[in-house]
Amino acid sequence: MNYQTWFERRPELLEEEIHSFIEQDLNFLLDEQVKKDMRGIVFKGTVDVNGEEVELELIYPSEFPSQRIVIKASERNLFRHQNPFEKNLCVIPHDQYGWDSSMTGAFMVKQAIRLLEDIETGVEAVEKNEVESPEPWSNYLRFENVPLFITEHLPDSLGETGTFTIARYFGHYYENKEQVTFQDYHYVLEGIKQLGEQFELPKTLPFQRWNKPFPLENGLWFHLKEPPNFNIYEPKAVVEELGHMYGESNKDVAQLKSQINKYKFAQLPKNKKGRDQLPPHFAFIFDEENYERNQYRKAFIWGVYDFNTKSIKYSKPHYLTKDEHFKRIPELTSLDSKRVLIAGLGSLGSAVALELGKSGVGSLMLMDKDMLDVGNLVRHTGTIDYVGMRKTKLLEEQILSHYPFAHVEKLDYFIGHDVEVMERIYQKVSEVDLVINLTAEESVIRIFNRLSLELDKPVIHGWISNGAWGGRVLRTIPMQTGCYLCESEQDDITVASSPIEEIYPRGCGFPTFAGASFDIYGIATQTVRMAVDTLLERKLDYDHIIVQNYPYPKVEVFPHKRDKDCPLCGVKAE
Ligand SMILES: [Zn+2]
C-alpha cells in the first residue's frame, strides 16, 4: 500500500472545496497540472480589493484538513502579515489553535481580502483586527546552518555605518573536509565600532573561554531605518540599494562592491600564515520586534558572499543573554543570584548539577574527586569525549554549555580525611545558600548534616536504592525541620530495592549498583524541584520525598519534623 494524499483518500472533500468557492462567489480554479504531476492541490484566482484586482494562490497541504492552507499574494509587498520572500499571508493565528479542520479555502480567501483592505486603510485598521503577537522580520529570512552568537544587546545609539569584529571557532563539520567554506565555523560577534567608539561584547561562551579563535575578522555594518525590502540574497541588489541609501560615493559601499567583484574563491583562501580567510562580508542592523508586539530590539544580520552560487548567504543570529535565557523560565530568574554546593557527581549528582545549571543557578560549587570511566556512560551526563576527565571539570563544561553565565567552582576533594580540605569545605558551606549531598555515603551524610546545623544552611540529601527501583530525598532547614539524625515514622518506610547484588568494577574496591539511567531521573527531578523550591524560599509542607519505580511508579511526600530528643538539633541543643 502506498501513501495517499488527502484528495486521493477523500475525493468528496475536494468537491466540497470547489463548491465552497462557487457558493461564496469566488472565482478560483483548480490547477489540474499540479494535481496530475505533483499530486498537489493549488487553487488560483483574483479578488477585488477596493476596486483593484489582486491575485491569490492557495496551496493545500498533503494532510488537509488537519493542517492549514497556505495563501499567497505574490505581487503584493505588505508591511505586516506577509512573508516578504515567500509572499504567503498571515490571515489566521499562528499557533496550533489558529487553524481548525472546518476551515476552507474560501474562508482563507475571505480572511485575505479583509487583511488586504485593512492594509490599504492603514496601520490602525491592521492593529484592530490582528492577534496581539510580535512579527520579528528576520524570522522570515533563509539562514545557513551556521550560528552567529551575539552575547549582549546592541547599543541603541548607532549611526549609519561602522565596523564590527567577528571571531571564528571550529564548527561541527570542519574535520576531514577538502573544501573549507565559511559554513564550517561557528562565529561570535565580539565588538562593534563607530567613529572610534568601541563597544565590546562579553566573552561568555565556553568555547570563547577555552579555545583560541582564528584571527579576528572585521566587516562593515549598515544601520537601516527599517528591515530591508529588497532581495538581500542578490549581491547586485544589495550594493545598489546601499548605494541609494548612503550615496554612490560612500566609501564603505564602494569598498564592499569592489571586494565582491574581485572575489573568485570557491573555498576559503589562505593568508600568509596558512589560515583560512573569510570572503567579503557585511551586516545589516535594524530594529525589529522581539518577544512582544511593539517591543523592539536591534537585529544583526550577517551576510557572507558565496562565490559558488554568486549569492549572499546569511548566518543565523543567536542572541544569548541572561534575559533571553530566563524568557522561557521567568519564575526562576532569581536563581541567578543563588549559590549551591553539590557533593557527589555520580549518576544522580551529574543529572542534578546539570539541571540546576539549565535552570540558571548563578553559582555552583561541584565537589567530587572521581574521573569519568567508560562504565559511567550508561548513566552519567558525561559522554565518551570526557572519559578520563574529572567529573567536576566535565560538568563545568556541560553546565556552561547550557548556561554560560554560571560561575562554576571545581572542588576535587575527598571528604572527611584531611583537616585542610575540611577547613575549605567548612568555608564553602558557609558561603552557599544550599548544600546538596548526593554521595549516598553514610559518613558524608553525617558530616554535611552537622555542618548544615552549625552554619545554619539548608541541606538536601538524595539516595537511590539498589537497581534504582526507588529513592529518597530528605531536606533539613536547620532548627525548622528535622535533621538527618531526628527520628521519624518515615524512617521505617522501605524503598523498593533490587535483589541483584552490587557490582565491583575491575581493579576497584568500591562497589557500584546495577540500575537504569531513566529510573534515576525520577529521583533527580524530585531532588532538583526541592532544591529550587528551597532556593526560592517557597513554603513546602513536606521535606521528605519517597520515589518508587517498582513495582509501580509512586511519589509520596512527608513532613520531617524536629525530634526533641535529637542529639544534634533537639531541645537540649537549643
Ligand atoms: Zn536532628
Boltz pocket constraint, residues with backbone or C-beta under 6 A from the ligand:
constraints:
  - pocket:
      binder: B
      contacts: [[A, 482], [A, 483], [A, 484], [A, 485], [A, 486], [A, 562], [A, 563], [A, 566], [A, 567], [A, 568], [A, 569], [A, 570]]
      max_distance: 6.0
